[in-house]
Amino acid sequence: MELIGRLLKMATNSLNQEFNRFAQQYDLTGTQMSLIDFMANCGSRECNQQMIEQEFNIKRSTTTVIIQRLVKKGLIEQRQSST
């Protein structure tokens, strides 16, 4: 069982590294690219920070930093929630 866990961890690391390499050509990280994709596929519903935190299983502070960087790059727009 320990071997399977180690192999899964290695595969995850490899995929993350490859995704980051791909995203780098757009001056993004893999996580930033995933977040943009998630937001683009929210459809007509509003995509809020809490949804992002749940989808990516990340802390509020991490989400805030990612959002701030994407806003600074002009890739997303941040607004107050309408609810």
mmCIF file of the N, C-alpha and C atoms, coordinates in Angstrom:
data_MODEL
# 
_entry.id   MODEL 
# 
loop_
_atom_site.group_PDB 
_atom_site.id 
_atom_site.type_symbol 
_atom_site.label_atom_id 
_atom_site.label_alt_id 
_atom_site.label_comp_id 
_atom_site.label_asym_id 
_atom_site.label_entity_id 
_atom_site.label_seq_id 
_atom_site.pdbx_PDB_ins_code 
_atom_site.Cartn_x 
_atom_site.Cartn_y 
_atom_site.Cartn_z 
_atom_site.occupancy 
_atom_site.B_iso_or_equiv 
_atom_site.pdbx_formal_charge 
_atom_site.auth_seq_id 
_atom_site.auth_comp_id 
_atom_site.auth_asym_id 
_atom_site.auth_atom_id 
_atom_site.pdbx_PDB_model_num 
ATOM 1   N N  . MET A 1 1  ? 0.820   -1.199 0.000   1.00 0.00 ? 1  MET A N  1 
ATOM 2   C CA . MET A 1 1  ? 0.000   0.000  0.000   1.00 0.00 ? 1  MET A CA 1 
ATOM 3   C C  . MET A 1 1  ? 0.859   1.257  0.000   1.00 0.00 ? 1  MET A C  1 
ATOM 4   N N  . GLU A 1 2  ? 1.968   1.216  0.732   1.00 0.00 ? 2  GLU A N  1 
ATOM 5   C CA . GLU A 1 2  ? 2.868   2.362  0.797   1.00 0.00 ? 2  GLU A CA 1 
ATOM 6   C C  . GLU A 1 2  ? 3.448   2.683  -0.585  1.00 0.00 ? 2  GLU A C  1 
ATOM 7   N N  . LEU A 1 3  ? 3.738   1.650  -1.368  1.00 0.00 ? 3  LEU A N  1 
ATOM 8   C CA . LEU A 1 3  ? 4.286   1.832  -2.704  1.00 0.00 ? 3  LEU A CA 1 
ATOM 9   C C  . LEU A 1 3  ? 3.286   2.567  -3.602  1.00 0.00 ? 3  LEU A C  1 
ATOM 10  N N  . ILE A 1 4  ? 2.021   2.207  -3.508  1.00 0.00 ? 4  ILE A N  1 
ATOM 11  C CA . ILE A 1 4  ? 0.981   2.861  -4.316  1.00 0.00 ? 4  ILE A CA 1 
ATOM 12  C C  . ILE A 1 4  ? 0.892   4.340  -3.961  1.00 0.00 ? 4  ILE A C  1 
ATOM 13  N N  . GLY A 1 5  ? 0.952   4.652  -2.684  1.00 0.00 ? 5  GLY A N  1 
ATOM 14  C CA . GLY A 1 5  ? 0.909   6.042  -2.235  1.00 0.00 ? 5  GLY A CA 1 
ATOM 15  C C  . GLY A 1 5  ? 2.084   6.843  -2.783  1.00 0.00 ? 5  GLY A C  1 
ATOM 16  N N  . ARG A 1 6  ? 3.256   6.250  -2.725  1.00 0.00 ? 6  ARG A N  1 
ATOM 17  C CA . ARG A 1 6  ? 4.453   6.922  -3.247  1.00 0.00 ? 6  ARG A CA 1 
ATOM 18  C C  . ARG A 1 6  ? 4.361   7.145  -4.754  1.00 0.00 ? 6  ARG A C  1 
ATOM 19  N N  . LEU A 1 7  ? 3.869   6.135  -5.459  1.00 0.00 ? 7  LEU A N  1 
ATOM 20  C CA . LEU A 1 7  ? 3.720   6.253  -6.916  1.00 0.00 ? 7  LEU A CA 1 
ATOM 21  C C  . LEU A 1 7  ? 2.688   7.322  -7.286  1.00 0.00 ? 7  LEU A C  1 
ATOM 22  N N  . LEU A 1 8  ? 1.601   7.369  -6.537  1.00 0.00 ? 8  LEU A N  1 
ATOM 23  C CA . LEU A 1 8  ? 0.592   8.407  -6.777  1.00 0.00 ? 8  LEU A CA 1 
ATOM 24  C C  . LEU A 1 8  ? 1.167   9.802  -6.532  1.00 0.00 ? 8  LEU A C  1 
ATOM 25  N N  . LYS A 1 9  ? 1.958   9.938  -5.465  1.00 0.00 ? 9  LYS A N  1 
ATOM 26  C CA . LYS A 1 9  ? 2.584   11.222 -5.155  1.00 0.00 ? 9  LYS A CA 1 
ATOM 27  C C  . LYS A 1 9  ? 3.547   11.630 -6.267  1.00 0.00 ? 9  LYS A C  1 
ATOM 28  N N  . MET A 1 10 ? 4.314   10.707 -6.782  1.00 0.00 ? 10 MET A N  1 
ATOM 29  C CA . MET A 1 10 ? 5.251   10.989 -7.867  1.00 0.00 ? 10 MET A CA 1 
ATOM 30  C C  . MET A 1 10 ? 4.503   11.402 -9.133  1.00 0.00 ? 10 MET A C  1 
ATOM 31  N N  . ALA A 1 11 ? 3.413   10.700 -9.421  1.00 0.00 ? 11 ALA A N  1 
ATOM 32  C CA . ALA A 1 11 ? 2.609   11.019 -10.606 1.00 0.00 ? 11 ALA A CA 1 
ATOM 33  C C  . ALA A 1 11 ? 1.984   12.409 -10.467 1.00 0.00 ? 11 ALA A C  1 
ATOM 34  N N  . THR A 1 12 ? 1.477   12.725 -9.296  1.00 0.00 ? 12 THR A N  1 
ATOM 35  C CA . THR A 1 12 ? 0.888   14.035 -9.038  1.00 0.00 ? 12 THR A CA 1 
ATOM 36  C C  . THR A 1 12 ? 1.919   15.137 -9.218  1.00 0.00 ? 12 THR A C  1 
ATOM 37  N N  . ASN A 1 13 ? 3.099   14.938 -8.644  1.00 0.00 ? 13 ASN A N  1 
ATOM 38  C CA . ASN A 1 13 ? 4.169   15.933 -8.777  1.00 0.00 ? 13 ASN A CA 1 
ATOM 39  C C  . ASN A 1 13 ? 4.557   16.134 -10.235 1.00 0.00 ? 13 ASN A C  1 
ATOM 40  N N  . SER A 1 14 ? 4.660   15.054 -10.967 1.00 0.00 ? 14 SER A N  1 
ATOM 41  C CA . SER A 1 14 ? 5.032   15.120 -12.382 1.00 0.00 ? 14 SER A CA 1 
ATOM 42  C C  . SER A 1 14 ? 3.982   15.885 -13.195 1.00 0.00 ? 14 SER A C  1 
ATOM 43  N N  . LEU A 1 15 ? 2.719   15.587 -12.955 1.00 0.00 ? 15 LEU A N  1 
ATOM 44  C CA . LEU A 1 15 ? 1.641   16.287 -13.653 1.00 0.00 ? 15 LEU A CA 1 
ATOM 45  C C  . LEU A 1 15 ? 1.628   17.777 -13.316 1.00 0.00 ? 15 LEU A C  1 
ATOM 46  N N  . ASN A 1 16 ? 1.821   18.104 -12.045 1.00 0.00 ? 16 ASN A N  1 
ATOM 47  C CA . ASN A 1 16 ? 1.847   19.505 -11.629 1.00 0.00 ? 16 ASN A CA 1 
ATOM 48  C C  . ASN A 1 16 ? 3.011   20.256 -12.276 1.00 0.00 ? 16 ASN A C  1 
ATOM 49  N N  . GLN A 1 17 ? 4.168   19.626 -12.325 1.00 0.00 ? 17 GLN A N  1 
ATOM 50  C CA . GLN A 1 17 ? 5.328   20.258 -12.959 1.00 0.00 ? 17 GLN A CA 1 
ATOM 51  C C  . GLN A 1 17 ? 5.073   20.500 -14.445 1.00 0.00 ? 17 GLN A C  1 
ATOM 52  N N  . GLU A 1 18 ? 4.485   19.531 -15.106 1.00 0.00 ? 18 GLU A N  1 
ATOM 53  C CA . GLU A 1 18 ? 4.199   19.670 -16.532 1.00 0.00 ? 18 GLU A CA 1 
ATOM 54  C C  . GLU A 1 18 ? 3.156   20.763 -16.781 1.00 0.00 ? 18 GLU A C  1 
ATOM 55  N N  . PHE A 1 19 ? 2.147   20.813 -15.941 1.00 0.00 ? 19 PHE A N  1 
ATOM 56  C CA . PHE A 1 19 ? 1.110   21.829 -16.082 1.00 0.00 ? 19 PHE A CA 1 
ATOM 57  C C  . PHE A 1 19 ? 1.695   23.224 -15.856 1.00 0.00 ? 19 PHE A C  1 
ATOM 58  N N  . ASN A 1 20 ? 2.581   23.345 -14.859 1.00 0.00 ? 20 ASN A N  1 
ATOM 59  C CA . ASN A 1 20 ? 3.233   24.628 -14.601 1.00 0.00 ? 20 ASN A CA 1 
ATOM 60  C C  . ASN A 1 20 ? 4.114   25.047 -15.773 1.00 0.00 ? 20 ASN A C  1 
ATOM 61  N N  . ARG A 1 21 ? 4.813   24.100 -16.382 1.00 0.00 ? 21 ARG A N  1 
ATOM 62  C CA . ARG A 1 21 ? 5.636   24.408 -17.562 1.00 0.00 ? 21 ARG A CA 1 
ATOM 63  C C  . ARG A 1 21 ? 4.769   24.929 -18.703 1.00 0.00 ? 21 ARG A C  1 
ATOM 64  N N  . PHE A 1 22 ? 3.628   24.286 -18.911 1.00 0.00 ? 22 PHE A N  1 
ATOM 65  C CA . PHE A 1 22 ? 2.710   24.718 -19.961 1.00 0.00 ? 22 PHE A CA 1 
ATOM 66  C C  . PHE A 1 22 ? 2.178   26.123 -19.677 1.00 0.00 ? 22 PHE A C  1 
ATOM 67  N N  . ALA A 1 23 ? 1.770   26.373 -18.442 1.00 0.00 ? 23 ALA A N  1 
ATOM 68  C CA . ALA A 1 23 ? 1.180   27.660 -18.059 1.00 0.00 ? 23 ALA A CA 1 
ATOM 69  C C  . ALA A 1 23 ? 2.203   28.794 -18.109 1.00 0.00 ? 23 ALA A C  1 
ATOM 70  N N  . GLN A 1 24 ? 3.467   28.456 -17.937 1.00 0.00 ? 24 GLN A N  1 
ATOM 71  C CA . GLN A 1 24 ? 4.531   29.460 -17.891 1.00 0.00 ? 24 GLN A CA 1 
ATOM 72  C C  . GLN A 1 24 ? 4.596   30.285 -19.176 1.00 0.00 ? 24 GLN A C  1 
ATOM 73  N N  . GLN A 1 25 ? 4.265   29.686 -20.297 1.00 0.00 ? 25 GLN A N  1 
ATOM 74  C CA . GLN A 1 25 ? 4.295   30.432 -21.565 1.00 0.00 ? 25 GLN A CA 1 
ATOM 75  C C  . GLN A 1 25 ? 3.278   31.567 -21.590 1.00 0.00 ? 25 GLN A C  1 
ATOM 76  N N  . TYR A 1 26 ? 2.308   31.507 -20.707 1.00 0.00 ? 26 TYR A N  1 
ATOM 77  C CA . TYR A 1 26 ? 1.291   32.562 -20.585 1.00 0.00 ? 26 TYR A CA 1 
ATOM 78  C C  . TYR A 1 26 ? 1.529   33.432 -19.346 1.00 0.00 ? 26 TYR A C  1 
ATOM 79  N N  . ASP A 1 27 ? 2.701   33.279 -18.737 1.00 0.00 ? 27 ASP A N  1 
ATOM 80  C CA . ASP A 1 27 ? 3.066   33.996 -17.515 1.00 0.00 ? 27 ASP A CA 1 
ATOM 81  C C  . ASP A 1 27 ? 2.077   33.696 -16.380 1.00 0.00 ? 27 ASP A C  1 
ATOM 82  N N  . LEU A 1 28 ? 1.690   32.426 -16.282 1.00 0.00 ? 28 LEU A N  1 
ATOM 83  C CA . LEU A 1 28 ? 0.770   31.962 -15.249 1.00 0.00 ? 28 LEU A CA 1 
ATOM 84  C C  . LEU A 1 28 ? 1.354   30.732 -14.561 1.00 0.00 ? 28 LEU A C  1 
ATOM 85  N N  . THR A 1 29 ? 0.735   30.370 -13.455 1.00 0.00 ? 29 THR A N  1 
ATOM 86  C CA . THR A 1 29 ? 1.029   29.079 -12.822 1.00 0.00 ? 29 THR A CA 1 
ATOM 87  C C  . THR A 1 29 ? -0.077  28.112 -13.224 1.00 0.00 ? 29 THR A C  1 
ATOM 88  N N  . GLY A 1 30 ? 0.145   26.849 -12.987 1.00 0.00 ? 30 GLY A N  1 
ATOM 89  C CA . GLY A 1 30 ? -0.880  25.859 -13.281 1.00 0.00 ? 30 GLY A CA 1 
ATOM 90  C C  . GLY A 1 30 ? -2.150  26.108 -12.485 1.00 0.00 ? 30 GLY A C  1 
ATOM 91  N N  . THR A 1 31 ? -1.984  26.506 -11.238 1.00 0.00 ? 31 THR A N  1 
ATOM 92  C CA . THR A 1 31 ? -3.146  26.788 -10.387 1.00 0.00 ? 31 THR A CA 1 
ATOM 93  C C  . THR A 1 31 ? -3.928  27.982 -10.908 1.00 0.00 ? 31 THR A C  1 
ATOM 94  N N  . GLN A 1 32 ? -3.217  29.037 -11.324 1.00 0.00 ? 32 GLN A N  1 
ATOM 95  C CA . GLN A 1 32 ? -3.902  30.209 -11.876 1.00 0.00 ? 32 GLN A CA 1 
ATOM 96  C C  . GLN A 1 32 ? -4.680  29.835 -13.132 1.00 0.00 ? 32 GLN A C  1 
ATOM 97  N N  . MET A 1 33 ? -4.064  29.013 -13.964 1.00 0.00 ? 33 MET A N  1 
ATOM 98  C CA . MET A 1 33 ? -4.723  28.590 -15.195 1.00 0.00 ? 33 MET A CA 1 
ATOM 99  C C  . MET A 1 33 ? -5.976  27.755 -14.883 1.00 0.00 ? 33 MET A C  1 
ATOM 100 N N  . SER A 1 34 ? -5.879  26.882 -13.907 1.00 0.00 ? 34 SER A N  1 
ATOM 101 C CA . SER A 1 34 ? -7.022  26.063 -13.499 1.00 0.00 ? 34 SER A CA 1 
ATOM 102 C C  . SER A 1 34 ? -8.149  26.924 -12.943 1.00 0.00 ? 34 SER A C  1 
ATOM 103 N N  . LEU A 1 35 ? -7.766  27.938 -12.173 1.00 0.00 ? 35 LEU A N  1 
ATOM 104 C CA . LEU A 1 35 ? -8.768  28.822 -11.590 1.00 0.00 ? 35 LEU A CA 1 
ATOM 105 C C  . LEU A 1 35 ? -9.500  29.605 -12.682 1.00 0.00 ? 35 LEU A C  1 
ATOM 106 N N  . ILE A 1 36 ? -8.772  30.101 -13.666 1.00 0.00 ? 36 ILE A N  1 
ATOM 107 C CA . ILE A 1 36 ? -9.400  30.814 -14.780 1.00 0.00 ? 36 ILE A CA 1 
ATOM 108 C C  . ILE A 1 36 ? -10.357 29.886 -15.523 1.00 0.00 ? 36 ILE A C  1 
ATOM 109 N N  . ASP A 1 37 ? -9.931  28.655 -15.749 1.00 0.00 ? 37 ASP A N  1 
ATOM 110 C CA . ASP A 1 37 ? -10.792 27.677 -16.430 1.00 0.00 ? 37 ASP A CA 1 
ATOM 111 C C  . ASP A 1 37 ? -12.059 27.412 -15.618 1.00 0.00 ? 37 ASP A C  1 
ATOM 112 N N  . PHE A 1 38 ? -11.902 27.242 -14.319 1.00 0.00 ? 38 PHE A N  1 
ATOM 113 C CA . PHE A 1 38 ? -13.053 27.005 -13.446 1.00 0.00 ? 38 PHE A CA 1 
ATOM 114 C C  . PHE A 1 38 ? -14.036 28.171 -13.529 1.00 0.00 ? 38 PHE A C  1 
ATOM 115 N N  . MET A 1 39 ? -13.505 29.388 -13.438 1.00 0.00 ? 39 MET A N  1 
ATOM 116 C CA . MET A 1 39 ? -14.360 30.571 -13.473 1.00 0.00 ? 39 MET A CA 1 
ATOM 117 C C  . MET A 1 39 ? -15.049 30.723 -14.831 1.00 0.00 ? 39 MET A C  1 
ATOM 118 N N  . ALA A 1 40 ? -14.338 30.396 -15.881 1.00 0.00 ? 40 ALA A N  1 
ATOM 119 C CA . ALA A 1 40 ? -14.915 30.499 -17.228 1.00 0.00 ? 40 ALA A CA 1 
ATOM 120 C C  . ALA A 1 40 ? -16.056 29.510 -17.416 1.00 0.00 ? 40 ALA A C  1 
ATOM 121 N N  . ASN A 1 41 ? -16.019 28.420 -16.685 1.00 0.00 ? 41 ASN A N  1 
ATOM 122 C CA . ASN A 1 41 ? -17.040 27.390 -16.826 1.00 0.00 ? 41 ASN A CA 1 
ATOM 123 C C  . ASN A 1 41 ? -18.117 27.444 -15.749 1.00 0.00 ? 41 ASN A C  1 
ATOM 124 N N  . CYS A 1 42 ? -18.188 28.546 -15.022 1.00 0.00 ? 42 CYS A N  1 
ATOM 125 C CA . CYS A 1 42 ? -19.253 28.727 -14.021 1.00 0.00 ? 42 CYS A CA 1 
ATOM 126 C C  . CYS A 1 42 ? -20.596 28.972 -14.698 1.00 0.00 ? 42 CYS A C  1 
ATOM 127 N N  . GLY A 1 43 ? -20.557 29.251 -15.981 1.00 0.00 ? 43 GLY A N  1 
ATOM 128 C CA . GLY A 1 43 ? -21.795 29.504 -16.719 1.00 0.00 ? 43 GLY A CA 1 
ATOM 129 C C  . GLY A 1 43 ? -22.381 30.844 -16.348 1.00 0.00 ? 43 GLY A C  1 
ATOM 130 N N  . SER A 1 44 ? -23.679 30.889 -16.268 1.00 0.00 ? 44 SER A N  1 
ATOM 131 C CA . SER A 1 44 ? -24.360 32.151 -15.991 1.00 0.00 ? 44 SER A CA 1 
ATOM 132 C C  . SER A 1 44 ? -24.365 32.492 -14.502 1.00 0.00 ? 44 SER A C  1 
ATOM 133 N N  . ARG A 1 45 ? -24.013 31.534 -13.667 1.00 0.00 ? 45 ARG A N  1 
ATOM 134 C CA . ARG A 1 45 ? -24.023 31.822 -12.225 1.00 0.00 ? 45 ARG A CA 1 
ATOM 135 C C  . ARG A 1 45 ? -22.747 32.550 -11.824 1.00 0.00 ? 45 ARG A C  1 
ATOM 136 N N  . GLU A 1 46 ? -22.852 33.313 -10.773 1.00 0.00 ? 46 GLU A N  1 
ATOM 137 C CA . GLU A 1 46 ? -21.730 34.083 -10.262 1.00 0.00 ? 46 GLU A CA 1 
ATOM 138 C C  . GLU A 1 46 ? -20.731 33.147 -9.586  1.00 0.00 ? 46 GLU A C  1 
ATOM 139 N N  . CYS A 1 47 ? -19.468 33.320 -9.868  1.00 0.00 ? 47 CYS A N  1 
ATOM 140 C CA . CYS A 1 47 ? -18.424 32.506 -9.268  1.00 0.00 ? 47 CYS A CA 1 
ATOM 141 C C  . CYS A 1 47 ? -17.781 33.307 -8.133  1.00 0.00 ? 47 CYS A C  1 
ATOM 142 N N  . ASN A 1 48 ? -17.960 32.858 -6.905  1.00 0.00 ? 48 ASN A N  1 
ATOM 143 C CA . ASN A 1 48 ? -17.410 33.618 -5.786  1.00 0.00 ? 48 ASN A CA 1 
ATOM 144 C C  . ASN A 1 48 ? -16.207 32.907 -5.169  1.00 0.00 ? 48 ASN A C  1 
ATOM 145 N N  . GLN A 1 49 ? -15.550 33.606 -4.266  1.00 0.00 ? 49 GLN A N  1 
ATOM 146 C CA . GLN A 1 49 ? -14.326 33.097 -3.662  1.00 0.00 ? 49 GLN A CA 1 
ATOM 147 C C  . GLN A 1 49 ? -14.562 31.796 -2.903  1.00 0.00 ? 49 GLN A C  1 
ATOM 148 N N  . GLN A 1 50 ? -15.677 31.683 -2.252  1.00 0.00 ? 50 GLN A N  1 
ATOM 149 C CA . GLN A 1 50 ? -15.994 30.471 -1.487  1.00 0.00 ? 50 GLN A CA 1 
ATOM 150 C C  . GLN A 1 50 ? -16.098 29.251 -2.406  1.00 0.00 ? 50 GLN A C  1 
ATOM 151 N N  . MET A 1 51 ? -16.663 29.427 -3.578  1.00 0.00 ? 51 MET A N  1 
ATOM 152 C CA . MET A 1 51 ? -16.767 28.332 -4.544  1.00 0.00 ? 51 MET A CA 1 
ATOM 153 C C  . MET A 1 51 ? -15.369 27.874 -4.981  1.00 0.00 ? 51 MET A C  1 
ATOM 154 N N  . ILE A 1 52 ? -14.484 28.839 -5.192  1.00 0.00 ? 52 ILE A N  1 
ATOM 155 C CA . ILE A 1 52 ? -13.119 28.528 -5.605  1.00 0.00 ? 52 ILE A CA 1 
ATOM 156 C C  . ILE A 1 52 ? -12.402 27.758 -4.496  1.00 0.00 ? 52 ILE A C  1 
ATOM 157 N N  . GLU A 1 53 ? -12.554 28.221 -3.264  1.00 0.00 ? 53 GLU A N  1 
ATOM 158 C CA . GLU A 1 53 ? -11.931 27.556 -2.117  1.00 0.00 ? 53 GLU A CA 1 
ATOM 159 C C  . GLU A 1 53 ? -12.378 26.100 -2.010  1.00 0.00 ? 53 GLU A C  1 
ATOM 160 N N  . GLN A 1 54 ? -13.649 25.867 -2.199  1.00 0.00 ? 54 GLN A N  1 
ATOM 161 C CA . GLN A 1 54 ? -14.185 24.509 -2.111  1.00 0.00 ? 54 GLN A CA 1 
ATOM 162 C C  . GLN A 1 54 ? -13.720 23.644 -3.276  1.00 0.00 ? 54 GLN A C  1 
ATOM 163 N N  . GLU A 1 55 ? -13.749 24.195 -4.490  1.00 0.00 ? 55 GLU A N  1 
ATOM 164 C CA . GLU A 1 55 ? -13.363 23.442 -5.679  1.00 0.00 ? 55 GLU A CA 1 
ATOM 165 C C  . GLU A 1 55 ? -11.909 22.994 -5.631  1.00 0.00 ? 55 GLU A C  1 
ATOM 166 N N  . PHE A 1 56 ? -11.027 23.892 -5.181  1.00 0.00 ? 56 PHE A N  1 
ATOM 167 C CA . PHE A 1 56 ? -9.601  23.602 -5.186  1.00 0.00 ? 56 PHE A CA 1 
ATOM 168 C C  . PHE A 1 56 ? -9.061  23.168 -3.829  1.00 0.00 ? 56 PHE A C  1 
ATOM 169 N N  . ASN A 1 57 ? -9.935  23.149 -2.833  1.00 0.00 ? 57 ASN A N  1 
ATOM 170 C CA . ASN A 1 57 ? -9.566  22.746 -1.477  1.00 0.00 ? 57 ASN A CA 1 
ATOM 171 C C  . ASN A 1 57 ? -8.364  23.564 -0.991  1.00 0.00 ? 57 ASN A C  1 
ATOM 172 N N  . ILE A 1 58 ? -8.496  24.889 -1.102  1.00 0.00 ? 58 ILE A N  1 
ATOM 173 C CA . ILE A 1 58 ? -7.431  25.784 -0.662  1.00 0.00 ? 58 ILE A CA 1 
ATOM 174 C C  . ILE A 1 58 ? -7.985  26.779 0.350   1.00 0.00 ? 58 ILE A C  1 
ATOM 175 N N  . LYS A 1 59 ? -7.074  27.353 1.132   1.00 0.00 ? 59 LYS A N  1 
ATOM 176 C CA . LYS A 1 59 ? -7.462  28.290 2.180   1.00 0.00 ? 59 LYS A CA 1 
ATOM 177 C C  . LYS A 1 59 ? -7.875  29.634 1.591   1.00 0.00 ? 59 LYS A C  1 
ATOM 178 N N  . ARG A 1 60 ? -8.617  30.369 2.394   1.00 0.00 ? 60 ARG A N  1 
ATOM 179 C CA . ARG A 1 60 ? -9.109  31.680 1.973   1.00 0.00 ? 60 ARG A CA 1 
ATOM 180 C C  . ARG A 1 60 ? -7.957  32.614 1.618   1.00 0.00 ? 60 ARG A C  1 
ATOM 181 N N  . SER A 1 61 ? -6.906  32.601 2.441   1.00 0.00 ? 61 SER A N  1 
ATOM 182 C CA . SER A 1 61 ? -5.766  33.490 2.191   1.00 0.00 ? 61 SER A CA 1 
ATOM 183 C C  . SER A 1 61 ? -5.073  33.154 0.870   1.00 0.00 ? 61 SER A C  1 
ATOM 184 N N  . THR A 1 62 ? -4.954  31.876 0.560   1.00 0.00 ? 62 THR A N  1 
ATOM 185 C CA . THR A 1 62 ? -4.343  31.445 -0.703  1.00 0.00 ? 62 THR A CA 1 
ATOM 186 C C  . THR A 1 62 ? -5.190  31.904 -1.877  1.00 0.00 ? 62 THR A C  1 
ATOM 187 N N  . THR A 1 63 ? -6.488  31.723 -1.752  1.00 0.00 ? 63 THR A N  1 
ATOM 188 C CA . THR A 1 63 ? -7.414  32.134 -2.808  1.00 0.00 ? 63 THR A CA 1 
ATOM 189 C C  . THR A 1 63 ? -7.332  33.638 -3.038  1.00 0.00 ? 63 THR A C  1 
ATOM 190 N N  . THR A 1 64 ? -7.275  34.394 -1.957  1.00 0.00 ? 64 THR A N  1 
ATOM 191 C CA . THR A 1 64 ? -7.186  35.847 -2.060  1.00 0.00 ? 64 THR A CA 1 
ATOM 192 C C  . THR A 1 64 ? -5.947  36.271 -2.839  1.00 0.00 ? 64 THR A C  1 
ATOM 193 N N  . VAL A 1 65 ? -4.812  35.662 -2.537  1.00 0.00 ? 65 VAL A N  1 
ATOM 194 C CA . VAL A 1 65 ? -3.563  36.011 -3.220  1.00 0.00 ? 65 VAL A CA 1 
ATOM 195 C C  . VAL A 1 65 ? -3.650  35.678 -4.710  1.00 0.00 ? 65 VAL A C  1 
ATOM 196 N N  . ILE A 1 66 ? -4.176  34.505 -5.038  1.00 0.00 ? 66 ILE A N  1 
ATOM 197 C CA . ILE A 1 66 ? -4.296  34.107 -6.451  1.00 0.00 ? 66 ILE A CA 1 
ATOM 198 C C  . ILE A 1 66 ? -5.202  35.083 -7.199  1.00 0.00 ? 66 ILE A C  1 
ATOM 199 N N  . ILE A 1 67 ? -6.333  35.415 -6.600  1.00 0.00 ? 67 ILE A N  1 
ATOM 200 C CA . ILE A 1 67 ? -7.279  36.341 -7.223  1.00 0.00 ? 67 ILE A CA 1 
ATOM 201 C C  . ILE A 1 67 ? -6.635  37.714 -7.416  1.00 0.00 ? 67 ILE A C  1 
ATOM 202 N N  . GLN A 1 68 ? -5.934  38.206 -6.397  1.00 0.00 ? 68 GLN A N  1 
ATOM 203 C CA . GLN A 1 68 ? -5.286  39.517 -6.498  1.00 0.00 ? 68 GLN A CA 1 
ATOM 204 C C  . GLN A 1 68 ? -4.276  39.542 -7.646  1.00 0.00 ? 68 GLN A C  1 
ATOM 205 N N  . ARG A 1 69 ? -3.515  38.482 -7.809  1.00 0.00 ? 69 ARG A N  1 
ATOM 206 C CA . ARG A 1 69 ? -2.521  38.425 -8.883  1.00 0.00 ? 69 ARG A CA 1 
ATOM 207 C C  . ARG A 1 69 ? -3.181  38.399 -10.259 1.00 0.00 ? 69 ARG A C  1 
ATOM 208 N N  . LEU A 1 70 ? -4.288  37.675 -10.377 1.00 0.00 ? 70 LEU A N  1 
ATOM 209 C CA . LEU A 1 70 ? -4.987  37.615 -11.656 1.00 0.00 ? 70 LEU A CA 1 
ATOM 210 C C  . LEU A 1 70 ? -5.654  38.947 -11.989 1.00 0.00 ? 70 LEU A C  1 
ATOM 211 N N  . VAL A 1 71 ? -6.162  39.637 -10.970 1.00 0.00 ? 71 VAL A N  1 
ATOM 212 C CA . VAL A 1 71 ? -6.752  40.965 -11.172 1.00 0.00 ? 71 VAL A CA 1 
ATOM 213 C C  . VAL A 1 71 ? -5.657  41.930 -11.626 1.00 0.00 ? 71 VAL A C  1 
ATOM 214 N N  . LYS A 1 72 ? -4.505  41.885 -10.964 1.00 0.00 ? 72 LYS A N  1 
ATOM 215 C CA . LYS A 1 72 ? -3.385  42.766 -11.306 1.00 0.00 ? 72 LYS A CA 1 
ATOM 216 C C  . LYS A 1 72 ? -2.925  42.564 -12.754 1.00 0.00 ? 72 LYS A C  1 
ATOM 217 N N  . LYS A 1 73 ? -2.990  41.319 -13.232 1.00 0.00 ? 73 LYS A N  1 
ATOM 218 C CA . LYS A 1 73 ? -2.611  41.023 -14.610 1.00 0.00 ? 73 LYS A CA 1 
ATOM 219 C C  . LYS A 1 73 ? -3.722  41.382 -15.598 1.00 0.00 ? 73 LYS A C  1 
ATOM 220 N N  . GLY A 1 74 ? -4.877  41.752 -15.073 1.00 0.00 ? 74 GLY A N  1 
ATOM 221 C CA . GLY A 1 74 ? -6.003  42.132 -15.928 1.00 0.00 ? 74 GLY A CA 1 
ATOM 222 C C  . GLY A 1 74 ? -6.726  40.937 -16.536 1.00 0.00 ? 74 GLY A C  1 
ATOM 223 N N  . LEU A 1 75 ? -6.558  39.760 -15.938 1.00 0.00 ? 75 LEU A N  1 
ATOM 224 C CA . LEU A 1 75 ? -7.163  38.550 -16.485 1.00 0.00 ? 75 LEU A CA 1 
ATOM 225 C C  . LEU A 1 75 ? -8.553  38.264 -15.934 1.00 0.00 ? 75 LEU A C  1 
ATOM 226 N N  . ILE A 1 76 ? -8.831  38.794 -14.758 1.00 0.00 ? 76 ILE A N  1 
ATOM 227 C CA . ILE A 1 76 ? -10.171 38.646 -14.181 1.00 0.00 ? 76 ILE A CA 1 
ATOM 228 C C  . ILE A 1 76 ? -10.575 39.981 -13.568 1.00 0.00 ? 76 ILE A C  1 
ATOM 229 N N  . GLU A 1 77 ? -11.851 40.096 -13.291 1.00 0.00 ? 77 GLU A N  1 
ATOM 230 C CA . GLU A 1 77 ? -12.397 41.294 -12.679 1.00 0.00 ? 77 GLU A CA 1 
ATOM 231 C C  . GLU A 1 77 ? -13.008 40.883 -11.347 1.00 0.00 ? 77 GLU A C  1 
ATOM 232 N N  . GLN A 1 78 ? -12.697 41.634 -10.314 1.00 0.00 ? 78 GLN A N  1 
ATOM 233 C CA . GLN A 1 78 ? -13.227 41.328 -8.993  1.00 0.00 ? 78 GLN A CA 1 
ATOM 234 C C  . GLN A 1 78 ? -14.308 42.331 -8.632  1.00 0.00 ? 78 GLN A C  1 
ATOM 235 N N  . ARG A 1 79 ? -15.458 41.792 -8.173  1.00 0.00 ? 79 ARG A N  1 
ATOM 236 C CA . ARG A 1 79 ? -16.589 42.641 -7.797  1.00 0.00 ? 79 ARG A CA 1 
ATOM 237 C C  . ARG A 1 79 ? -17.171 42.136 -6.488  1.00 0.00 ? 79 ARG A C  1 
ATOM 238 N N  . GLN A 1 80 ? -17.934 43.008 -5.852  1.00 0.00 ? 80 GLN A N  1 
ATOM 239 C CA . GLN A 1 80 ? -18.685 42.602 -4.675  1.00 0.00 ? 80 GLN A CA 1 
ATOM 240 C C  . GLN A 1 80 ? -19.783 41.650 -5.107  1.00 0.00 ? 80 GLN A C  1 
ATOM 241 N N  . SER A 1 81 ? -20.053 40.678 -4.278  1.00 0.00 ? 81 SER A N  1 
ATOM 242 C CA . SER A 1 81 ? -21.117 39.719 -4.575  1.00 0.00 ? 81 SER A CA 1 
ATOM 243 C C  . SER A 1 81 ? -22.469 40.426 -4.575  1.00 0.00 ? 81 SER A C  1 
ATOM 244 N N  . SER A 1 82 ? -23.340 40.007 -5.497  1.00 0.00 ? 82 SER A N  1 
ATOM 245 C CA . SER A 1 82 ? -24.668 40.616 -5.585  1.00 0.00 ? 82 SER A CA 1 
ATOM 246 C C  . SER A 1 82 ? -25.633 40.054 -4.549  1.00 0.00 ? 82 SER A C  1 
ATOM 247 N N  . THR A 1 83 ? -25.220 39.007 -3.828  1.00 0.00 ? 83 THR A N  1 
ATOM 248 C CA . THR A 1 83 ? -26.112 38.424 -2.807  1.00 0.00 ? 83 THR A CA 1 
ATOM 249 C C  . THR A 1 83 ? -25.778 38.883 -1.431  1.00 0.00 ? 83 THR A C  1 
# 
